[in-house]
Amino acid sequence: QVQLQESGPGLVKPSQTLSLTCTVSGASITMNAAYWSWIRQPPGKGLEWMGSKGYSGATSYGPALKSRTSISRDTSKNQITLQLSSVTPEDTAVYYCAWLSGNYWGQGIQVTVSS
């Protein structure tokens, strides 16, 4: 069974960098044709795809956050990491990691940006 688990701080100060980790179990992040996405949902708003790391290591980013987003991976730990720089209160959201084509999602992690 594939499981995804997000982890990281729940509170980040404005202007800092938000860093979250997604630990995948039950599947390898280098598995052929798998793309591992970060998605967020601000309060009262819809889901926003932030970007993904593919099985080959290729990375794609959504246009709205591309300039502030970095997605990396650690294959030895089977983890995908999200970094979002220069955060503001508008980046407050529930952040999810997901394998969309397999329809597997993590439970999500609430991140609040506040001083």
C-alpha positions as CSV (number, residue, x, y, z in Angstrom):
1,Q,0.0,0.0,0.0
2,V,1.4,3.4,-1.0
3,Q,1.5,6.0,1.7
4,L,2.6,9.6,1.6
5,Q,3.3,11.6,4.8
6,E,4.0,15.3,4.9
7,S,6.1,16.8,7.7
8,G,7.5,20.1,8.6
9,P,6.8,23.2,10.7
10,G,3.3,24.3,11.1
11,L,4.2,28.0,11.7
12,V,6.5,30.0,9.5
13,K,7.4,33.7,9.9
14,P,6.8,36.1,6.9
15,S,9.8,36.4,4.6
16,Q,11.2,33.1,5.7
17,T,11.4,29.9,3.6
18,L,8.8,27.2,4.1
19,S,10.3,23.7,3.9
20,L,8.2,20.5,3.9
21,T,9.1,16.9,3.4
22,C,7.0,14.1,1.9
23,T,8.1,10.6,2.9
24,V,6.8,7.9,0.5
25,S,6.4,4.3,1.6
26,G,5.1,1.4,-0.4
27,A,6.6,2.7,-3.7
28,S,9.8,4.1,-5.0
29,I,9.9,7.7,-6.0
30,T,12.0,6.6,-9.0
31,M,9.3,4.2,-10.1
32,N,8.8,4.4,-13.8
33,A,6.4,7.1,-14.9
34,A,5.6,8.3,-11.4
35,Y,5.4,12.1,-10.7
36,W,5.2,13.3,-7.2
37,S,3.3,16.6,-6.7
38,W,2.9,19.3,-4.2
39,I,-0.5,20.9,-4.0
40,R,-1.9,23.4,-1.6
41,Q,-5.3,24.7,-0.5
42,P,-5.5,28.1,1.1
43,P,-8.5,28.6,3.5
44,G,-11.7,29.1,1.5
45,K,-10.0,28.6,-1.8
46,G,-9.5,25.7,-4.3
47,L,-6.6,23.4,-4.8
48,E,-3.4,24.8,-6.4
49,W,-0.8,22.6,-8.0
50,M,2.6,23.9,-7.1
51,G,4.8,21.5,-9.0
52,S,6.1,18.0,-9.3
53,K,9.3,15.9,-9.3
54,G,9.3,13.1,-11.8
55,Y,10.8,9.6,-11.6
56,S,13.8,10.7,-13.7
57,G,14.4,13.7,-11.6
58,A,12.8,16.2,-13.9
59,T,10.9,19.0,-12.2
60,S,7.9,21.1,-13.3
61,Y,6.4,24.1,-11.5
62,G,3.1,25.9,-11.6
63,P,3.4,29.4,-13.2
64,A,2.0,31.3,-10.2
65,L,4.6,30.2,-7.7
66,K,7.5,29.2,-10.0
67,S,9.8,32.0,-9.0
68,R,9.6,31.1,-5.3
69,T,9.3,27.3,-5.4
70,S,11.9,24.5,-5.4
71,I,11.2,20.8,-5.3
72,S,14.0,18.3,-4.7
73,R,14.3,14.7,-3.8
74,D,16.4,12.3,-1.7
75,T,16.3,8.9,-3.3
76,S,18.1,7.3,-0.4
77,K,15.3,8.3,1.9
78,N,12.5,8.1,-0.6
79,Q,11.5,11.7,0.1
80,I,10.4,14.7,-1.9
81,T,11.0,18.2,-0.4
82,L,9.2,21.4,-1.1
83,Q,10.8,24.8,-0.4
84,L,8.8,28.0,-0.8
85,S,10.7,31.2,-0.3
86,S,9.7,34.7,0.8
87,V,6.5,33.6,2.3
88,T,3.6,35.9,3.2
89,P,0.4,35.3,5.1
90,E,-1.2,34.5,1.7
91,D,0.9,31.3,1.7
92,T,-1.1,30.0,4.7
93,A,-2.6,26.8,3.5
94,V,-2.9,23.0,3.8
95,Y,-0.1,21.5,1.9
96,Y,-0.4,18.1,0.3
97,C,2.0,15.8,-1.5
98,A,0.4,13.4,-4.0
99,W,0.9,10.8,-6.6
100,L,-1.9,12.1,-8.8
101,S,-2.0,9.4,-11.5
102,G,-2.1,6.7,-8.8
103,N,-4.6,8.8,-6.8
104,Y,-2.6,8.7,-3.6
105,W,-2.5,11.7,-1.3
106,G,-0.9,12.5,2.0
107,Q,-3.2,13.7,4.8
108,G,-1.9,17.2,4.4
109,I,-0.2,19.6,6.7
110,Q,-1.5,22.9,7.9
111,V,1.1,25.7,7.5
112,T,0.4,29.1,8.9
113,V,2.5,32.2,8.0
114,S,2.4,34.7,10.8
115,S,4.8,36.7,12.9
